[in-house]
Amino acid sequence: MRINLHEIIEMPGGSIPFELDLETDNLDYPQIVAYSTLPHAVGKVVNEAGVLHVKGEVSAEMVCICDRCGDEFKTQKVTQLHGIIAEEDDGENPELFLLEGNEIDMSEIVSTCFILDMDTKFLCMPDCKGICPKCGKNLNSGSCACGKEVDPRFAVLEQLLDK
C-alpha cells in the first residue's frame, strides 16, 4: 500500500492515517505454523517539526510451535510501529525508511517492523518444562519414568545415602 505524503511534507503538525492488512507470503518464520488472522496495522504518518514519523501498531493471531516442548499453541503478537521517513539514508538508523518521490510503501515499513520485533524464542507458556532428553515425553503433562540421572562424579556420595 503506497501513501502519498505530499500534503504533509511541508506542513508541520500534519498527519495522514493508514490501515492495512499484510500479506503473509513474506512473513515466513520457522516457528510460525499459520496466521489465524492477517497481520493488521493501524497508524499514521505525522510531520513533527519537519521530520516524518510513522506511529501505530500491528497485531496478528498466530499458531506457533513451542521451542521447548514442540507443541502447537495460539498466540497474539502486537508490535508498536516506530519509524522515521527521510529523503536520504544515513546508513546508521535501522528505523529509517526512504521516501520515494512523495510516496512511501507502508506495507514494507509495517512488515519490516513486524519481522524485526519477532520473538527469538516461542514458548507455549513461560514455565514450559520441555521434553525429557531420554524418552521424549512432554514434561508439561507429567513427569516421566526415566528418573533423575546421577552425575557419575557423585555416585560414591549416593552410596552413603543408601546405608
C-alpha angles and dihedrals in degrees: 000000000000121000124200108223096184091113096058104030092091096027115084110210093026122127140187119205123219138189125182146154117230121226109234096217092099096036098081114152124170096235096045111092096178144338112246089196130017113257104267121204128196125177148098143254110235130192105220111182092329096314118110113224128189112216131174142075141268123209134185139172113226142180108225140177117241113241092216107040103017095232122138117245138172121242140166121229120203118184126187112226116226124163145137123228116213139169093229133037116233090190094228106080117074090192091060119110124186124241113229104209101305095330138084131196104235093186090062093048094047095046092047092051091045094051095044090052094050115126118255092215125037114205127181088216132358093250097044108159095205124209133313109262091218107044102013096234116156102249092203089074094051141299122298130235095246094096127210115306114230119223106246090227089065097042091103091055091051089058088061090058091053092061 
